[in-house]
């Protein structure tokens, strides 16, 4: 039996809690504004959809390999999140400072392939909620699209918050960067808890 409320709670909590996508989306929006960081978020949506599709197609195989691959994904994911924490900590409010590279479509898309949160989100949602109940190709494609949109919506929401509170956050750049960097460090450490 499909439990829609449990499914949606799981999806939205995963999508809107701090993670690499959300923190970098907010950081880019603080520095550049929502409009100039939009390409980065479209990259996130694109990469998210690709990763979600791959996870959907290979969900059964990934579940059997997960115990072997999990530790490698944790190490790579944690290392990448620590690198992102360092970049966030060192970032400035100056819009000209590395703005084109940091907020590019490609950087948003590539981030998805190194983000273990997406793999966990995809595999959990597919194996616990969708695949036991739905078997038609149309339903699986529909859920893949829905999961991608919900997942990527978190980064857009965090970018809007970053843009809306830009003046306040830019006056407290070091403090905001410290909090975001520490949240990324927490995300990296939490992979092993």
Phi and psi in degrees as GROMACS dihedral restraints (atoms count N, CA, C in turn):
[ dihedral_restraints ]
;  ai    aj    ak    al  type     phi  dphi    fc
    3     4     5     6     1   -86.3    20    10
    4     5     6     7     1   122.9    20    10
    6     7     8     9     1  -102.4    20    10
    7     8     9    10     1    93.3    20    10
    9    10    11    12     1   -59.0    20    10
   10    11    12    13     1   -43.6    20    10
   12    13    14    15     1   -63.9    20    10
   13    14    15    16     1   -43.1    20    10
   15    16    17    18     1   -63.1    20    10
   16    17    18    19     1   -42.8    20    10
   18    19    20    21     1   -58.9    20    10
   19    20    21    22     1   -49.4    20    10
   21    22    23    24     1   -67.1    20    10
   22    23    24    25     1   -38.7    20    10
   24    25    26    27     1   -60.7    20    10
   25    26    27    28     1   -47.8    20    10
   27    28    29    30     1   -58.1    20    10
   28    29    30    31     1   -47.1    20    10
   30    31    32    33     1   -63.5    20    10
   31    32    33    34     1   -48.1    20    10
   33    34    35    36     1   -71.5    20    10
   34    35    36    37     1   -35.7    20    10
   36    37    38    39     1   -64.1    20    10
   37    38    39    40     1   -44.4    20    10
   39    40    41    42     1   -64.1    20    10
   40    41    42    43     1   -40.9    20    10
   42    43    44    45     1   -72.6    20    10
   43    44    45    46     1   -31.8    20    10
   45    46    47    48     1  -105.0    20    10
   46    47    48    49     1    -4.8    20    10
   48    49    50    51     1   -78.7    20    10
   49    50    51    52     1   157.0    20    10
   51    52    53    54     1   -58.2    20    10
   52    53    54    55     1   137.0    20    10
   54    55    56    57     1  -162.4    20    10
   55    56    57    58     1   179.3    20    10
   57    58    59    60     1   -56.6    20    10
   58    59    60    61     1   -47.4    20    10
   60    61    62    63     1   -57.8    20    10
   61    62    63    64     1   -52.5    20    10
   63    64    65    66     1   -65.9    20    10
   64    65    66    67     1   -43.8    20    10
   66    67    68    69     1   -68.8    20    10
   67    68    69    70     1   -40.2    20    10
   69    70    71    72     1   -71.0    20    10
   70    71    72    73     1   -34.2    20    10
   72    73    74    75     1   -63.0    20    10
   73    74    75    76     1   -44.1    20    10
   75    76    77    78     1   -65.5    20    10
   76    77    78    79     1   -43.5    20    10
   78    79    80    81     1   -60.6    20    10
   79    80    81    82     1   -44.9    20    10
   81    82    83    84     1   -63.4    20    10
   82    83    84    85     1   -41.3    20    10
   84    85    86    87     1   -67.6    20    10
   85    86    87    88     1   -35.1    20    10
   87    88    89    90     1   -62.9    20    10
   88    89    90    91     1   -45.0    20    10
   90    91    92    93     1   -75.2    20    10
   91    92    93    94     1   -38.1    20    10
   93    94    95    96     1  -115.4    20    10
   94    95    96    97     1   -14.0    20    10
   96    97    98    99     1    88.2    20    10
   97    98    99   100     1   161.9    20    10
   99   100   101   102     1   -64.0    20    10
  100   101   102   103     1   -44.0    20    10
  102   103   104   105     1   -62.4    20    10
  103   104   105   106     1   -44.3    20    10
  105   106   107   108     1   -75.5    20    10
  106   107   108   109     1   -17.8    20    10
  108   109   110   111     1   -97.8    20    10
  109   110   111   112     1     2.4    20    10
  111   112   113   114     1   -61.5    20    10
  112   113   114   115     1   -38.9    20    10
  114   115   116   117     1   -58.9    20    10
  115   116   117   118     1   -40.6    20    10
  117   118   119   120     1   -59.4    20    10
  118   119   120   121     1   -44.4    20    10
  120   121   122   123     1   -68.6    20    10
  121   122   123   124     1   -33.8    20    10
  123   124   125   126     1   -66.2    20    10
  124   125   126   127     1   -36.5    20    10
  126   127   128   129     1   -62.4    20    10
  127   128   129   130     1   -40.8    20    10
  129   130   131   132     1   -60.3    20    10
  130   131   132   133     1   -47.1    20    10
  132   133   134   135     1   -60.4    20    10
  133   134   135   136     1   -44.0    20    10
  135   136   137   138     1   -64.3    20    10
  136   137   138   139     1   -50.6    20    10
  138   139   140   141     1   -62.5    20    10
  139   140   141   142     1   -39.4    20    10
  141   142   143   144     1   -60.5    20    10
  142   143   144   145     1   -43.8    20    10
  144   145   146   147     1   -65.1    20    10
  145   146   147   148     1   -40.6    20    10
  147   148   149   150     1   -63.7    20    10
  148   149   150   151     1   -49.4    20    10
  150   151   152   153     1   -62.9    20    10
  151   152   153   154     1   -42.0    20    10
  153   154   155   156     1   -62.1    20    10
  154   155   156   157     1   -41.1    20    10
  156   157   158   159     1   -64.2    20    10
  157   158   159   160     1   -46.3    20    10
  159   160   161   162     1   -61.7    20    10
  160   161   162   163     1   -43.7    20    10
  162   163   164   165     1   -64.6    20    10
  163   164   165   166     1   -35.4    20    10
  165   166   167   168     1   -67.2    20    10
  166   167   168   169     1   -47.1    20    10
  168   169   170   171     1   -63.4    20    10
  169   170   171   172     1   -41.7    20    10
  171   172   173   174     1  -105.3    20    10
  172   173   174   175     1    22.2    20    10
  174   175   176   177     1   -57.4    20    10
  175   176   177   178     1   -47.0    20    10
  177   178   179   180     1   -62.4    20    10
  178   179   180   181     1   -44.7    20    10
  180   181   182   183     1   -64.3    20    10
  181   182   183   184     1   -43.9    20    10
  183   184   185   186     1   -62.9    20    10
  184   185   186   187     1   -35.9    20    10
  186   187   188   189     1   -64.2    20    10
  187   188   189   190     1   -36.6    20    10
  189   190   191   192     1   -75.2    20    10
  190   191   192   193     1   -29.4    20    10
  192   193   194   195     1   -89.9    20    10
  193   194   195   196     1   -15.6    20    10
  195   196   197   198     1   -52.4    20    10
  196   197   198   199     1   -43.4    20    10
  198   199   200   201     1   -59.1    20    10
  199   200   201   202     1   -32.8    20    10
  201   202   203   204     1   -80.6    20    10
  202   203   204   205     1   -35.5    20    10
  204   205   206   207     1   -89.6    20    10
  205   206   207   208     1   -22.2    20    10
  207   208   209   210     1   -56.3    20    10
  208   209   210   211     1   -46.5    20    10
  210   211   212   213     1   -64.9    20    10
  211   212   213   214     1   -41.2    20    10
  213   214   215   216     1   -63.6    20    10
  214   215   216   217     1   -43.5    20    10
  216   217   218   219     1   -62.4    20    10
  217   218   219   220     1   -38.8    20    10
  219   220   221   222     1   -63.7    20    10
  220   221   222   223     1   -46.4    20    10
  222   223   224   225     1   -62.8    20    10
  223   224   225   226     1   -50.7    20    10
  225   226   227   228     1   -64.0    20    10
  226   227   228   229     1   -43.3    20    10
  228   229   230   231     1   -64.2    20    10
  229   230   231   232     1   -43.8    20    10
  231   232   233   234     1   -64.5    20    10
  232   233   234   235     1   -43.2    20    10
  234   235   236   237     1   -60.9    20    10
  235   236   237   238     1   -43.4    20    10
  237   238   239   240     1   -65.7    20    10
  238   239   240   241     1   -41.3    20    10
  240   241   242   243     1   -65.5    20    10
  241   242   243   244     1   -36.5    20    10
  243   244   245   246     1   -66.7    20    10
  244   245   246   247     1   -38.0    20    10
  246   247   248   249     1   -61.9    20    10
  247   248   249   250     1   -44.3    20    10
  249   250   251   252     1   -64.0    20    10
  250   251   252   253     1   -38.2    20    10
  252   253   254   255     1   -60.1    20    10
  253   254   255   256     1   -43.8    20    10
  255   256   257   258     1   -61.7    20    10
  256   257   258   259     1   -43.9    20    10
  258   259   260   261     1   -63.8    20    10
  259   260   261   262     1   -41.7    20    10
  261   262   263   264     1   -65.0    20    10
  262   263   264   265     1   -44.6    20    10
  264   265   266   267     1   -59.9    20    10
  265   266   267   268     1   -38.4    20    10
  267   268   269   270     1   -87.5    20    10
  268   269   270   271     1    -6.1    20    10
  270   271   272   273     1   -71.5    20    10
  271   272   273   274     1   157.7    20    10
  273   274   275   276     1  -118.3    20    10
  274   275   276   277     1   173.2    20    10
  276   277   278   279     1   -88.2    20    10
  277   278   279   280     1    -9.4    20    10
  279   280   281   282     1   -63.5    20    10
  280   281   282   283     1   113.5    20    10
  282   283   284   285     1   -61.9    20    10
  283   284   285   286     1   -23.2    20    10
  285   286   287   288     1   -81.6    20    10
  286   287   288   289     1   -11.2    20    10
  288   289   290   291     1   -79.4    20    10
  289   290   291   292     1    97.4    20    10
  291   292   293   294     1    57.0    20    10
  292   293   294   295     1    30.6    20    10
  294   295   296   297     1   -70.3    20    10
  295   296   297   298     1   -39.3    20    10
  297   298   299   300     1   -67.0    20    10
  298   299   300   301     1   -41.2    20    10
  300   301   302   303     1   -70.9    20    10
  301   302   303   304     1   -45.1    20    10
  303   304   305   306     1   -66.4    20    10
  304   305   306   307     1   -31.6    20    10
  306   307   308   309     1  -110.9    20    10
  307   308   309   310     1    24.4    20    10
  309   310   311   312     1   -79.7    20    10
  310   311   312   313     1   157.9    20    10
  312   313   314   315     1   -58.3    20    10
  313   314   315   316     1   -45.6    20    10
  315   316   317   318     1   -63.4    20    10
  316   317   318   319     1   -41.4    20    10
  318   319   320   321     1   -66.2    20    10
  319   320   321   322     1   -36.0    20    10
  321   322   323   324     1   -66.7    20    10
  322   323   324   325     1   -38.9    20    10
  324   325   326   327     1   -71.4    20    10
  325   326   327   328     1   -45.8    20    10
  327   328   329   330     1   -64.5    20    10
  328   329   330   331     1   -33.9    20    10
  330   331   332   333     1   -54.0    20    10
  331   332   333   334     1   -33.5    20    10
  333   334   335   336     1   -65.8    20    10
  334   335   336   337     1   -30.6    20    10
  336   337   338   339     1   -76.1    20    10
  337   338   339   340     1   -17.6    20    10
  339   340   341   342     1  -107.6    20    10
  340   341   342   343     1     9.2    20    10
  342   343   344   345     1  -100.9    20    10
  343   344   345   346     1   100.3    20    10
  345   346   347   348     1   -64.6    20    10
  346   347   348   349     1   -21.3    20    10
  348   349   350   351     1   -60.1    20    10
  349   350   351   352     1   -36.0    20    10
  351   352   353   354     1   -68.2    20    10
  352   353   354   355     1   -43.3    20    10
  354   355   356   357     1   -62.0    20    10
  355   356   357   358     1   -43.7    20    10
  357   358   359   360     1   -64.2    20    10
  358   359   360   361     1   -44.4    20    10
  360   361   362   363     1   -57.7    20    10
  361   362   363   364     1   -49.2    20    10
  363   364   365   366     1   -64.5    20    10
  364   365   366   367     1   -49.2    20    10
  366   367   368   369     1   -66.0    20    10
  367   368   369   370     1   -42.1    20    10
  369   370   371   372     1   -62.8    20    10
  370   371   372   373     1   -51.0    20    10
  372   373   374   375     1   -62.3    20    10
  373   374   375   376     1   -43.9    20    10
  375   376   377   378     1   -66.9    20    10
  376   377   378   379     1   -48.5    20    10
  378   379   380   381     1   -77.9    20    10
  379   380   381   382     1   -31.1    20    10
  381   382   383   384     1   -88.9    20    10
  382   383   384   385     1   -33.8    20    10
  384   385   386   387     1  -112.8    20    10
  385   386   387   388     1   -39.6    20    10
  387   388   389   390     1   -97.0    20    10
  388   389   390   391     1   -57.8    20    10
  390   391   392   393     1   -62.2    20    10
  391   392   393   394     1   -32.2    20    10
  393   394   395   396     1   -66.7    20    10
  394   395   396   397     1   -20.3    20    10
  396   397   398   399     1  -111.7    20    10
  397   398   399   400     1   -41.0    20    10
  399   400   401   402     1  -108.4    20    10
  400   401   402   403     1   133.2    20    10
  402   403   404   405     1  -125.9    20    10
  403   404   405   406     1   -12.5    20    10
  405   406   407   408     1   -75.5    20    10
  406   407   408   409     1   148.0    20    10
  408   409   410   411     1   -60.0    20    10
  409   410   411   412     1   -40.9    20    10
  411   412   413   414     1   -62.0    20    10
  412   413   414   415     1   -42.7    20    10
  414   415   416   417     1   -66.0    20    10
  415   416   417   418     1   -42.9    20    10
  417   418   419   420     1   -66.3    20    10
  418   419   420   421     1   -41.2    20    10
  420   421   422   423     1   -63.8    20    10
  421   422   423   424     1   -43.8    20    10
  423   424   425   426     1   -60.4    20    10
  424   425   426   427     1   -43.5    20    10
  426   427   428   429     1   -68.8    20    10
  427   428   429   430     1   -33.9    20    10
  429   430   431   432     1   -62.4    20    10
  430   431   432   433     1   -44.2    20    10
  432   433   434   435     1   -65.2    20    10
  433   434   435   436     1   -45.2    20    10
  435   436   437   438     1   -60.4    20    10
  436   437   438   439     1   -46.3    20    10
  438   439   440   441     1   -62.2    20    10
  439   440   441   442     1   -37.7    20    10
  441   442   443   444     1   -65.4    20    10
  442   443   444   445     1   -44.6    20    10
  444   445   446   447     1   -66.8    20    10
  445   446   447   448     1   -42.5    20    10
  447   448   449   450     1   -65.2    20    10
  448   449   450   451     1   -46.3    20    10
  450   451   452   453     1   -60.2    20    10
  451   452   453   454     1   -46.8    20    10
  453   454   455   456     1   -75.7    20    10
  454   455   456   457     1   -20.3    20    10
  456   457   458   459     1   -63.0    20    10
  457   458   459   460     1   -28.2    20    10
  459   460   461   462     1   -60.4    20    10
  460   461   462   463     1   -41.7    20    10
  462   463   464   465     1   -68.0    20    10
  463   464   465   466     1   -36.2    20    10
  465   466   467   468     1   -66.1    20    10
  466   467   468   469     1   -41.1    20    10
  468   469   470   471     1   -64.4    20    10
  469   470   471   472     1   -42.8    20    10
  471   472   473   474     1   -67.0    20    10
  472   473   474   475     1   -34.4    20    10
  474   475   476   477     1   -66.0    20    10
  475   476   477   478     1   -41.3    20    10
  477   478   479   480     1   -61.7    20    10
  478   479   480   481     1   -41.7    20    10
  480   481   482   483     1   -64.0    20    10
  481   482   483   484     1   -42.7    20    10
  483   484   485   486     1   -61.8    20    10
  484   485   486   487     1   -40.3    20    10
  486   487   488   489     1   -69.7    20    10
  487   488   489   490     1   -41.7    20    10
  489   490   491   492     1   -66.5    20    10
  490   491   492   493     1   -35.4    20    10
  492   493   494   495     1  -103.4    20    10
  493   494   495   496     1    22.6    20    10
  495   496   497   498     1   -55.8    20    10
  496   497   498   499     1   -47.4    20    10
  498   499   500   501     1   -61.6    20    10
  499   500   501   502     1   -47.2    20    10
  501   502   503   504     1   -63.6    20    10
  502   503   504   505     1   -47.1    20    10
  504   505   506   507     1   -67.4    20    10
  505   506   507   508     1   -34.7    20    10
  507   508   509   510     1   -70.5    20    10
  508   509   510   511     1   -27.2    20    10
  510   511   512   513     1   -72.7    20    10
  511   512   513   514     1   -21.8    20    10
  513   514   515   516     1  -120.4    20    10
  514   515   516   517     1    42.9    20    10
  516   517   518   519     1   -53.5    20    10
  517   518   519   520     1   -52.3    20    10
  519   520   521   522     1   -62.0    20    10
  520   521   522   523     1   -41.9    20    10
  522   523   524   525     1   -65.2    20    10
  523   524   525   526     1   -45.1    20    10
  525   526   527   528     1   -63.3    20    10
  526   527   528   529     1   -46.0    20    10
  528   529   530   531     1   -61.8    20    10
  529   530   531   532     1   -38.6    20    10
  531   532   533   534     1   -62.8    20    10
  532   533   534   535     1   -45.8    20    10
  534   535   536   537     1   -63.0    20    10
  535   536   537   538     1   -45.5    20    10
  537   538   539   540     1   -65.2    20    10
  538   539   540   541     1   -40.8    20    10
  540   541   542   543     1   -64.0    20    10
  541   542   543   544     1   -42.0    20    10
  543   544   545   546     1   -65.3    20    10
  544   545   546   547     1   -35.8    20    10
  546   547   548   549     1   -64.2    20    10
  547   548   549   550     1   -38.8    20    10
  549   550   551   552     1   -66.8    20    10
  550   551   552   553     1   -39.9    20    10
  552   553   554   555     1   -61.5    20    10
  553   554   555   556     1   -43.1    20    10
  555   556   557   558     1   -58.2    20    10
  556   557   558   559     1   -44.5    20    10
  558   559   560   561     1   -60.3    20    10
  559   560   561   562     1   -40.0    20    10
  561   562   563   564     1   -64.9    20    10
  562   563   564   565     1   -44.7    20    10
  564   565   566   567     1   -68.2    20    10
  565   566   567   568     1   -39.0    20    10
  567   568   569   570     1   -62.7    20    10
  568   569   570   571     1   -21.1    20    10
  570   571   572   573     1   -62.1    20    10
  571   572   573   574     1   -23.5    20    10
  573   574   575   576     1  -104.6    20    10
  574   575   576   577     1     1.9    20    10
